Amino acid sequence: MAKRFSTCPSGKRFGDLGEFSKGDMVKAFDDAVFKGELLKVLGPVRTKFGFHLIKVLYRN
C-alpha cells in the first residue's frame, strides 16, 4: 500500500521507516508505535503529515 499510495520517500521502501527512538516522531505517531500491539496494523493514525497505517515488527 505504501509503495503505491505514499508521497513520503519511505514509500519506495514499502513504508519502512527503519529504527527510531521514542520522541523522534510526532506525538500521535509515537503513541501508536510505542503503545500499540506488535505485529498488528495500527491506524489510521492522523498526523500533520497525513494518515498512516503502522505495523510495528519489534521494539528494542
PDB file of N, H, CA, C and O in Angstrom:
ATOM      1  N   MET A   1       0.817  -1.178   0.000  1.00  0.00           N
ATOM      2  CA  MET A   1       0.000   0.000   0.000  1.00  0.00           C
ATOM      3  C   MET A   1       0.873   1.259   0.000  1.00  0.00           C
ATOM      4  O   MET A   1       0.611   2.202  -0.746  1.00  0.00           O
ATOM      5  N   ALA A   2       1.909   1.265   0.841  1.00  0.00           N
ATOM      6  H   ALA A   2       2.122   0.498   1.447  1.00  0.00           H
ATOM      7  CA  ALA A   2       2.777   2.434   0.934  1.00  0.00           C
ATOM      8  C   ALA A   2       3.468   2.715  -0.393  1.00  0.00           C
ATOM      9  O   ALA A   2       3.543   3.862  -0.833  1.00  0.00           O
ATOM     10  N   LYS A   3       3.966   1.675  -1.019  1.00  0.00           N
ATOM     11  H   LYS A   3       3.905   0.743  -0.661  1.00  0.00           H
ATOM     12  CA  LYS A   3       4.681   1.878  -2.281  1.00  0.00           C
ATOM     13  C   LYS A   3       3.765   2.485  -3.337  1.00  0.00           C
ATOM     14  O   LYS A   3       4.201   3.296  -4.155  1.00  0.00           O
ATOM     15  N   ARG A   4       2.518   2.095  -3.316  1.00  0.00           N
ATOM     16  H   ARG A   4       2.164   1.437  -2.652  1.00  0.00           H
ATOM     17  CA  ARG A   4       1.579   2.574  -4.335  1.00  0.00           C
ATOM     18  C   ARG A   4       1.033   3.969  -4.032  1.00  0.00           C
ATOM     19  O   ARG A   4       0.892   4.782  -4.945  1.00  0.00           O
ATOM     20  N   PHE A   5       0.719   4.263  -2.756  1.00  0.00           N
ATOM     21  H   PHE A   5       0.833   3.603  -2.014  1.00  0.00           H
ATOM     22  CA  PHE A   5      -0.013   5.482  -2.438  1.00  0.00           C
ATOM     23  C   PHE A   5       0.778   6.555  -1.687  1.00  0.00           C
ATOM     24  O   PHE A   5       0.354   7.710  -1.658  1.00  0.00           O
ATOM     25  N   SER A   6       1.903   6.207  -1.085  1.00  0.00           N
ATOM     26  H   SER A   6       2.246   5.269  -1.108  1.00  0.00           H
ATOM     27  CA  SER A   6       2.619   7.160  -0.236  1.00  0.00           C
ATOM     28  C   SER A   6       3.304   8.251  -1.047  1.00  0.00           C
ATOM     29  O   SER A   6       3.823   8.004  -2.136  1.00  0.00           O
ATOM     30  N   THR A   7       3.294   9.463  -0.496  1.00  0.00           N
ATOM     31  H   THR A   7       2.871   9.663   0.388  1.00  0.00           H
ATOM     32  CA  THR A   7       4.057  10.568  -1.080  1.00  0.00           C
ATOM     33  C   THR A   7       5.351  10.783  -0.303  1.00  0.00           C
ATOM     34  O   THR A   7       6.147  11.656  -0.648  1.00  0.00           O
ATOM     35  N   CYS A   8       5.559   9.996   0.737  1.00  0.00           N
ATOM     36  H   CYS A   8       4.912   9.287   1.017  1.00  0.00           H
ATOM     37  CA  CYS A   8       6.759  10.057   1.576  1.00  0.00           C
ATOM     38  C   CYS A   8       7.888   9.275   0.896  1.00  0.00           C
ATOM     39  O   CYS A   8       7.623   8.263   0.247  1.00  0.00           O
ATOM     40  N   PRO A   9       9.131   9.720   1.030  1.00  0.00           N
ATOM     41  CA  PRO A   9      10.247   8.957   0.456  1.00  0.00           C
ATOM     42  C   PRO A   9      10.298   7.501   0.940  1.00  0.00           C
ATOM     43  O   PRO A   9      10.815   6.637   0.232  1.00  0.00           O
ATOM     44  N   SER A  10       9.771   7.224   2.131  1.00  0.00           N
ATOM     45  H   SER A  10       9.351   7.926   2.707  1.00  0.00           H
ATOM     46  CA  SER A  10       9.769   5.846   2.649  1.00  0.00           C
ATOM     47  C   SER A  10       8.868   4.933   1.819  1.00  0.00           C
ATOM     48  O   SER A  10       8.986   3.711   1.904  1.00  0.00           O
ATOM     49  N   GLY A  11       7.992   5.497   1.036  1.00  0.00           N
ATOM     50  H   GLY A  11       7.896   6.490   0.966  1.00  0.00           H
ATOM     51  CA  GLY A  11       7.106   4.697   0.191  1.00  0.00           C
ATOM     52  C   GLY A  11       7.871   3.798  -0.761  1.00  0.00           C
ATOM     53  O   GLY A  11       7.423   2.695  -1.074  1.00  0.00           O
ATOM     54  N   LYS A  12       9.020   4.262  -1.221  1.00  0.00           N
ATOM     55  H   LYS A  12       9.384   5.158  -0.966  1.00  0.00           H
ATOM     56  CA  LYS A  12       9.840   3.463  -2.129  1.00  0.00           C
ATOM     57  C   LYS A  12      10.434   2.244  -1.426  1.00  0.00           C
ATOM     58  O   LYS A  12      10.843   1.278  -2.070  1.00  0.00           O
ATOM     59  N   ARG A  13      10.474   2.307  -0.092  1.00  0.00           N
ATOM     60  H   ARG A  13      10.142   3.092   0.431  1.00  0.00           H
ATOM     61  CA  ARG A  13      10.965   1.178   0.715  1.00  0.00           C
ATOM     62  C   ARG A  13       9.783   0.449   1.352  1.00  0.00           C
ATOM     63  O   ARG A  13       9.910  -0.133   2.429  1.00  0.00           O
ATOM     64  N   PHE A  14       8.638   0.485   0.680  1.00  0.00           N
ATOM     65  H   PHE A  14       8.535   0.957  -0.195  1.00  0.00           H
ATOM     66  CA  PHE A  14       7.411  -0.160   1.171  1.00  0.00           C
ATOM     67  C   PHE A  14       6.968   0.418   2.512  1.00  0.00           C
ATOM     68  O   PHE A  14       6.314  -0.268   3.296  1.00  0.00           O
ATOM     69  N   GLY A  15       7.324   1.692   2.783  1.00  0.00           N
ATOM     70  H   GLY A  15       7.856   2.250   2.145  1.00  0.00           H
ATOM     71  CA  GLY A  15       6.911   2.363   4.011  1.00  0.00           C
ATOM     72  C   GLY A  15       7.815   2.121   5.197  1.00  0.00           C
ATOM     73  O   GLY A  15       7.532   2.602   6.294  1.00  0.00           O
ATOM     74  N   ASP A  16       8.904   1.382   5.002  1.00  0.00           N
ATOM     75  H   ASP A  16       9.134   0.992   4.111  1.00  0.00           H
ATOM     76  CA  ASP A  16       9.808   1.065   6.118  1.00  0.00           C
ATOM     77  C   ASP A  16      10.538   2.324   6.581  1.00  0.00           C
ATOM     78  O   ASP A  16      11.275   2.946   5.816  1.00  0.00           O
ATOM     79  N   LEU A  17      10.321   2.689   7.842  1.00  0.00           N
ATOM     80  H   LEU A  17       9.722   2.184   8.464  1.00  0.00           H
ATOM     81  CA  LEU A  17      10.982   3.862   8.418  1.00  0.00           C
ATOM     82  C   LEU A  17      12.261   3.496   9.157  1.00  0.00           C
ATOM     83  O   LEU A  17      12.966   4.379   9.645  1.00  0.00           O
ATOM     84  N   GLY A  18      12.564   2.222   9.244  1.00  0.00           N
ATOM     85  H   GLY A  18      11.991   1.504   8.847  1.00  0.00           H
ATOM     86  CA  GLY A  18      13.750   1.800   9.976  1.00  0.00           C
ATOM     87  C   GLY A  18      13.542   1.951  11.474  1.00  0.00           C
ATOM     88  O   GLY A  18      12.412   2.062  11.949  1.00  0.00           O
ATOM     89  N   GLU A  19      14.637   1.955  12.205  1.00  0.00           N
ATOM     90  H   GLU A  19      15.555   1.865  11.819  1.00  0.00           H
ATOM     91  CA  GLU A  19      14.561   2.088  13.662  1.00  0.00           C
ATOM     92  C   GLU A  19      14.580   3.555  14.055  1.00  0.00           C
ATOM     93  O   GLU A  19      15.259   4.370  13.430  1.00  0.00           O
ATOM     94  N   PHE A  20      13.833   3.879  15.089  1.00  0.00           N
ATOM     95  H   PHE A  20      13.281   3.218  15.596  1.00  0.00           H
ATOM     96  CA  PHE A  20      13.862   5.224  15.654  1.00  0.00           C
ATOM     97  C   PHE A  20      13.491   5.136  17.120  1.00  0.00           C
ATOM     98  O   PHE A  20      12.932   4.136  17.569  1.00  0.00           O
ATOM     99  N   SER A  21      13.805   6.188  17.865  1.00  0.00           N
ATOM    100  H   SER A  21      14.260   7.000  17.499  1.00  0.00           H
ATOM    101  CA  SER A  21      13.561   6.220  19.310  1.00  0.00           C
ATOM    102  C   SER A  21      12.297   6.989  19.634  1.00  0.00           C
ATOM    103  O   SER A  21      11.814   7.792  18.836  1.00  0.00           O
ATOM    104  N   LYS A  22      11.771   6.728  20.821  1.00  0.00           N
ATOM    105  H   LYS A  22      12.163   6.075  21.470  1.00  0.00           H
ATOM    106  CA  LYS A  22      10.601   7.458  21.301  1.00  0.00           C
ATOM    107  C   LYS A  22      10.948   8.944  21.336  1.00  0.00           C
ATOM    108  O   LYS A  22      12.001   9.338  21.838  1.00  0.00           O
ATOM    109  N   GLY A  23      10.053   9.752  20.800  1.00  0.00           N
ATOM    110  H   GLY A  23       9.197   9.431  20.393  1.00  0.00           H
ATOM    111  CA  GLY A  23      10.280  11.191  20.747  1.00  0.00           C
ATOM    112  C   GLY A  23      10.837  11.674  19.418  1.00  0.00           C
ATOM    113  O   GLY A  23      10.893  12.879  19.174  1.00  0.00           O
ATOM    114  N   ASP A  24      11.250  10.752  18.556  1.00  0.00           N
ATOM    115  H   ASP A  24      11.205   9.773  18.754  1.00  0.00           H
ATOM    116  CA  ASP A  24      11.775  11.135  17.241  1.00  0.00           C
ATOM    117  C   ASP A  24      10.666  11.540  16.275  1.00  0.00           C
ATOM    118  O   ASP A  24      10.890  12.333  15.361  1.00  0.00           O
ATOM    119  N   MET A  25       9.476  10.996  16.480  1.00  0.00           N
ATOM    120  H   MET A  25       9.294  10.352  17.223  1.00  0.00           H
ATOM    121  CA  MET A  25       8.343  11.253  15.594  1.00  0.00           C
ATOM    122  C   MET A  25       7.322  12.143  16.303  1.00  0.00           C
ATOM    123  O   MET A  25       7.437  12.388  17.504  1.00  0.00           O
ATOM    124  N   VAL A  26       6.337  12.619  15.567  1.00  0.00           N
ATOM    125  H   VAL A  26       6.245  12.419  14.591  1.00  0.00           H
ATOM    126  CA  VAL A  26       5.283  13.432  16.181  1.00  0.00           C
ATOM    127  C   VAL A  26       4.493  12.573  17.169  1.00  0.00           C
ATOM    128  O   VAL A  26       4.447  11.350  17.032  1.00  0.00           O
ATOM    129  N   LYS A  27       3.872  13.213  18.166  1.00  0.00           N
ATOM    130  H   LYS A  27       3.910  14.207  18.277  1.00  0.00           H
ATOM    131  CA  LYS A  27       3.250  12.527  19.295  1.00  0.00           C
ATOM    132  C   LYS A  27       2.250  11.440  18.890  1.00  0.00           C
ATOM    133  O   LYS A  27       2.323  10.324  19.406  1.00  0.00           O
ATOM    134  N   ALA A  28       1.335  11.736  17.995  1.00  0.00           N
ATOM    135  H   ALA A  28       1.276  12.643  17.577  1.00  0.00           H
ATOM    136  CA  ALA A  28       0.311  10.751  17.613  1.00  0.00           C
ATOM    137  C   ALA A  28       0.953   9.494  17.021  1.00  0.00           C
ATOM    138  O   ALA A  28       0.512   8.376  17.292  1.00  0.00           O
ATOM    139  N   PHE A  29       1.981   9.684  16.224  1.00  0.00           N
ATOM    140  H   PHE A  29       2.339  10.592  16.004  1.00  0.00           H
ATOM    141  CA  PHE A  29       2.690   8.558  15.613  1.00  0.00           C
ATOM    142  C   PHE A  29       3.439   7.775  16.689  1.00  0.00           C
ATOM    143  O   PHE A  29       3.357   6.548  16.747  1.00  0.00           O
ATOM    144  N   ASP A  30       4.168   8.498  17.539  1.00  0.00           N
ATOM    145  H   ASP A  30       4.235   9.494  17.492  1.00  0.00           H
ATOM    146  CA  ASP A  30       4.888   7.875  18.660  1.00  0.00           C
ATOM    147  C   ASP A  30       3.956   7.062  19.550  1.00  0.00           C
ATOM    148  O   ASP A  30       4.262   5.925  19.908  1.00  0.00           O
ATOM    149  N   ASP A  31       2.824   7.649  19.901  1.00  0.00           N
ATOM    150  H   ASP A  31       2.575   8.572  19.610  1.00  0.00           H
ATOM    151  CA  ASP A  31       1.866   6.955  20.774  1.00  0.00           C
ATOM    152  C   ASP A  31       1.434   5.627  20.166  1.00  0.00           C
ATOM    153  O   ASP A  31       1.388   4.610  20.858  1.00  0.00           O
ATOM    154  N   ALA A  32       1.122   5.635  18.893  1.00  0.00           N
ATOM    155  H   ALA A  32       1.159   6.461  18.331  1.00  0.00           H
ATOM    156  CA  ALA A  32       0.692   4.403  18.223  1.00  0.00           C
ATOM    157  C   ALA A  32       1.820   3.374  18.204  1.00  0.00           C
ATOM    158  O   ALA A  32       1.596   2.199  18.492  1.00  0.00           O
ATOM    159  N   VAL A  33       3.014   3.810  17.870  1.00  0.00           N
ATOM    160  H   VAL A  33       3.196   4.765  17.637  1.00  0.00           H
ATOM    161  CA  VAL A  33       4.150   2.897  17.740  1.00  0.00           C
ATOM    162  C   VAL A  33       4.558   2.293  19.080  1.00  0.00           C
ATOM    163  O   VAL A  33       4.814   1.093  19.171  1.00  0.00           O
ATOM    164  N   PHE A  34       4.617   3.125  20.116  1.00  0.00           N
ATOM    165  H   PHE A  34       4.408   4.100  20.042  1.00  0.00           H
ATOM    166  CA  PHE A  34       5.164   2.650  21.387  1.00  0.00           C
ATOM    167  C   PHE A  34       4.116   2.132  22.369  1.00  0.00           C
ATOM    168  O   PHE A  34       4.467   1.554  23.398  1.00  0.00           O
ATOM    169  N   LYS A  35       2.839   2.331  22.064  1.00  0.00           N
ATOM    170  H   LYS A  35       2.554   2.800  21.228  1.00  0.00           H
ATOM    171  CA  LYS A  35       1.777   1.810  22.931  1.00  0.00           C
ATOM    172  C   LYS A  35       0.957   0.713  22.261  1.00  0.00           C
ATOM    173  O   LYS A  35       0.275  -0.055  22.939  1.00  0.00           O
ATOM    174  N   GLY A  36       1.020   0.637  20.939  1.00  0.00           N
ATOM    175  H   GLY A  36       1.574   1.261  20.388  1.00  0.00           H
ATOM    176  CA  GLY A  36       0.216  -0.336  20.202  1.00  0.00           C
ATOM    177  C   GLY A  36       0.794  -1.737  20.252  1.00  0.00           C
ATOM    178  O   GLY A  36       1.942  -1.944  20.647  1.00  0.00           O
ATOM    179  N   GLU A  37      -0.025  -2.693  19.845  1.00  0.00           N
ATOM    180  H   GLU A  37      -0.957  -2.525  19.524  1.00  0.00           H
ATOM    181  CA  GLU A  37       0.376  -4.100  19.822  1.00  0.00           C
ATOM    182  C   GLU A  37       1.370  -4.370  18.703  1.00  0.00           C
ATOM    183  O   GLU A  37       1.255  -3.826  17.605  1.00  0.00           O
ATOM    184  N   LEU A  38       2.338  -5.212  18.997  1.00  0.00           N
ATOM    185  H   LEU A  38       2.431  -5.654  19.890  1.00  0.00           H
ATOM    186  CA  LEU A  38       3.289  -5.643  17.974  1.00  0.00           C
ATOM    187  C   LEU A  38       2.585  -6.507  16.930  1.00  0.00           C
ATOM    188  O   LEU A  38       1.660  -7.256  17.242  1.00  0.00           O
ATOM    189  N   LEU A  39       3.037  -6.388  15.702  1.00  0.00           N
ATOM    190  H   LEU A  39       3.788  -5.779  15.448  1.00  0.00           H
ATOM    191  CA  LEU A  39       2.596  -7.210  14.567  1.00  0.00           C
ATOM    192  C   LEU A  39       1.138  -7.017  14.169  1.00  0.00           C
ATOM    193  O   LEU A  39       0.606  -7.811  13.394  1.00  0.00           O
ATOM    194  N   LYS A  40       0.488  -5.989  14.677  1.00  0.00           N
ATOM    195  H   LYS A  40       0.921  -5.344  15.307  1.00  0.00           H
ATOM    196  CA  LYS A  40      -0.887  -5.652  14.292  1.00  0.00           C
ATOM    197  C   LYS A  40      -0.851  -4.363  13.470  1.00  0.00           C
ATOM    198  O   LYS A  40       0.015  -3.514  13.685  1.00  0.00           O
ATOM    199  N   VAL A  41      -1.771  -4.217  12.549  1.00  0.00           N
ATOM    200  H   VAL A  41      -2.474  -4.906  12.374  1.00  0.00           H
ATOM    201  CA  VAL A  41      -1.880  -2.969  11.801  1.00  0.00           C
ATOM    202  C   VAL A  41      -2.591  -1.954  12.689  1.00  0.00           C
ATOM    203  O   VAL A  41      -3.705  -2.194  13.154  1.00  0.00           O
ATOM    204  N   LEU A  42      -1.944  -0.832  12.918  1.00  0.00           N
ATOM    205  H   LEU A  42      -1.039  -0.637  12.541  1.00  0.00           H
ATOM    206  CA  LEU A  42      -2.463   0.234  13.767  1.00  0.00           C
ATOM    207  C   LEU A  42      -2.915   1.392  12.891  1.00  0.00           C
ATOM    208  O   LEU A  42      -2.246   1.737  11.917  1.00  0.00           O
ATOM    209  N   GLY A  43      -4.032   1.983  13.230  1.00  0.00           N
ATOM    210  H   GLY A  43      -4.575   1.703  14.021  1.00  0.00           H
ATOM    211  CA  GLY A  43      -4.467   3.158  12.499  1.00  0.00           C
ATOM    212  C   GLY A  43      -5.751   2.931  11.745  1.00  0.00           C
ATOM    213  O   GLY A  43      -6.396   1.889  11.862  1.00  0.00           O
ATOM    214  N   PRO A  44      -6.102   3.923  10.975  1.00  0.00           N
ATOM    215  CA  PRO A  44      -5.253   5.026  10.550  1.00  0.00           C
ATOM    216  C   PRO A  44      -4.957   6.002  11.695  1.00  0.00           C
ATOM    217  O   PRO A  44      -5.813   6.298  12.530  1.00  0.00           O
ATOM    218  N   VAL A  45      -3.724   6.483  11.698  1.00  0.00           N
ATOM    219  H   VAL A  45      -3.029   6.242  11.021  1.00  0.00           H
ATOM    220  CA  VAL A  45      -3.258   7.478  12.659  1.00  0.00           C
ATOM    221  C   VAL A  45      -3.082   8.778  11.892  1.00  0.00           C
ATOM    222  O   VAL A  45      -2.386   8.819  10.877  1.00  0.00           O
ATOM    223  N   ARG A  46      -3.713   9.837  12.376  1.00  0.00           N
ATOM    224  H   ARG A  46      -4.278   9.803  13.200  1.00  0.00           H
ATOM    225  CA  ARG A  46      -3.625  11.131  11.692  1.00  0.00           C
ATOM    226  C   ARG A  46      -2.551  11.988  12.341  1.00  0.00           C
ATOM    227  O   ARG A  46      -2.524  12.149  13.562  1.00  0.00           O
ATOM    228  N   THR A  47      -1.668  12.535  11.521  1.00  0.00           N
ATOM    229  H   THR A  47      -1.690  12.405  10.530  1.00  0.00           H
ATOM    230  CA  THR A  47      -0.668  13.498  11.970  1.00  0.00           C
ATOM    231  C   THR A  47      -0.714  14.692  11.023  1.00  0.00           C
ATOM    232  O   THR A  47      -1.500  14.715  10.077  1.00  0.00           O
ATOM    233  N   LYS A  48       0.134  15.680  11.285  1.00  0.00           N
ATOM    234  H   LYS A  48       0.773  15.662  12.054  1.00  0.00           H
ATOM    235  CA  LYS A  48       0.179  16.845  10.393  1.00  0.00           C
ATOM    236  C   LYS A  48       0.705  16.470   9.006  1.00  0.00           C
ATOM    237  O   LYS A  48       0.608  17.259   8.065  1.00  0.00           O
ATOM    238  N   PHE A  49       1.258  15.271   8.885  1.00  0.00           N
ATOM    239  H   PHE A  49       1.336  14.631   9.649  1.00  0.00           H
ATOM    240  CA  PHE A  49       1.795  14.812   7.607  1.00  0.00           C
ATOM    241  C   PHE A  49       0.795  14.000   6.796  1.00  0.00           C
ATOM    242  O   PHE A  49       1.034  13.702   5.626  1.00  0.00           O
ATOM    243  N   GLY A  50      -0.336  13.639   7.423  1.00  0.00           N
ATOM    244  H   GLY A  50      -0.530  13.881   8.374  1.00  0.00           H
ATOM    245  CA  GLY A  50      -1.348  12.851   6.731  1.00  0.00           C
ATOM    246  C   GLY A  50      -1.834  11.703   7.587  1.00  0.00           C
ATOM    247  O   GLY A  50      -1.786  11.761   8.816  1.00  0.00           O
ATOM    248  N   PHE A  51      -2.301  10.661   6.927  1.00  0.00           N
ATOM    249  H   PHE A  51      -2.340  10.614   5.929  1.00  0.00           H
ATOM    250  CA  PHE A  51      -2.814   9.476   7.611  1.00  0.00           C
ATOM    251  C   PHE A  51      -1.814   8.332   7.436  1.00  0.00           C
ATOM    252  O   PHE A  51      -1.192   8.184   6.385  1.00  0.00           O
ATOM    253  N   HIS A  52      -1.676   7.530   8.491  1.00  0.00           N
ATOM    254  H   HIS A  52      -2.182   7.651   9.345  1.00  0.00           H
ATOM    255  CA  HIS A  52      -0.678   6.469   8.488  1.00  0.00           C
ATOM    256  C   HIS A  52      -1.281   5.150   8.949  1.00  0.00           C
ATOM    257  O   HIS A  52      -2.064   5.112   9.898  1.00  0.00           O
ATOM    258  N   LEU A  53      -0.916   4.085   8.278  1.00  0.00           N
ATOM    259  H   LEU A  53      -0.280   4.116   7.507  1.00  0.00           H
ATOM    260  CA  LEU A  53      -1.170   2.722   8.749  1.00  0.00           C
ATOM    261  C   LEU A  53       0.190   2.211   9.210  1.00  0.00           C
ATOM    262  O   LEU A  53       1.169   2.273   8.467  1.00  0.00           O
ATOM    263  N   ILE A  54       0.243   1.709  10.431  1.00  0.00           N
ATOM    264  H   ILE A  54      -0.553   1.658  11.034  1.00  0.00           H
ATOM    265  CA  ILE A  54       1.520   1.374  11.055  1.00  0.00           C
ATOM    266  C   ILE A  54       1.520  -0.089  11.473  1.00  0.00           C
ATOM    267  O   ILE A  54       0.537  -0.595  12.014  1.00  0.00           O
ATOM    268  N   LYS A  55       2.635  -0.757  11.215  1.00  0.00           N
ATOM    269  H   LYS A  55       3.433  -0.346  10.776  1.00  0.00           H
ATOM    270  CA  LYS A  55       2.827  -2.119  11.723  1.00  0.00           C
ATOM    271  C   LYS A  55       4.217  -2.170  12.358  1.00  0.00           C
ATOM    272  O   LYS A  55       5.231  -2.009  11.679  1.00  0.00           O
ATOM    273  N   VAL A  56       4.242  -2.395  13.663  1.00  0.00           N
ATOM    274  H   VAL A  56       3.418  -2.525  14.215  1.00  0.00           H
ATOM    275  CA  VAL A  56       5.500  -2.459  14.408  1.00  0.00           C
ATOM    276  C   VAL A  56       5.947  -3.917  14.453  1.00  0.00           C
ATOM    277  O   VAL A  56       5.229  -4.779  14.961  1.00  0.00           O
ATOM    278  N   LEU A  57       7.120  -4.183  13.926  1.00  0.00           N
ATOM    279  H   LEU A  57       7.703  -3.483  13.514  1.00  0.00           H
ATOM    280  CA  LEU A  57       7.626  -5.551  13.871  1.00  0.00           C
ATOM    281  C   LEU A  57       8.354  -5.952  15.150  1.00  0.00           C
ATOM    282  O   LEU A  57       8.286  -7.109  15.564  1.00  0.00           O
ATOM    283  N   TYR A  58       9.046  -5.010  15.774  1.00  0.00           N
ATOM    284  H   TYR A  58       9.101  -4.070  15.437  1.00  0.00           H
ATOM    285  CA  TYR A  58       9.765  -5.289  17.026  1.00  0.00           C
ATOM    286  C   TYR A  58      10.096  -3.976  17.730  1.00  0.00           C
ATOM    287  O   TYR A  58      10.035  -2.901  17.135  1.00  0.00           O
ATOM    288  N   ARG A  59      10.445  -4.089  19.003  1.00  0.00           N
ATOM    289  H   ARG A  59      10.494  -4.962  19.487  1.00  0.00           H
ATOM    290  CA  ARG A  59      10.912  -2.946  19.796  1.00  0.00           C
ATOM    291  C   ARG A  59      12.185  -3.366  20.517  1.00  0.00           C
ATOM    292  O   ARG A  59      12.315  -4.512  20.947  1.00  0.00           O
ATOM    293  N   ASN A  60      13.112  -2.443  20.646  1.00  0.00           N
ATOM    294  H   ASN A  60      13.006  -1.512  20.297  1.00  0.00           H
ATOM    295  CA  ASN A  60      14.353  -2.696  21.408  1.00  0.00           C
ATOM    296  C   ASN A  60      14.269  -2.054  22.762  1.00  0.00           C
ATOM    297  O   ASN A  60      15.209  -2.152  23.551  1.00  0.00           O
TER     298      ASN A  60
END
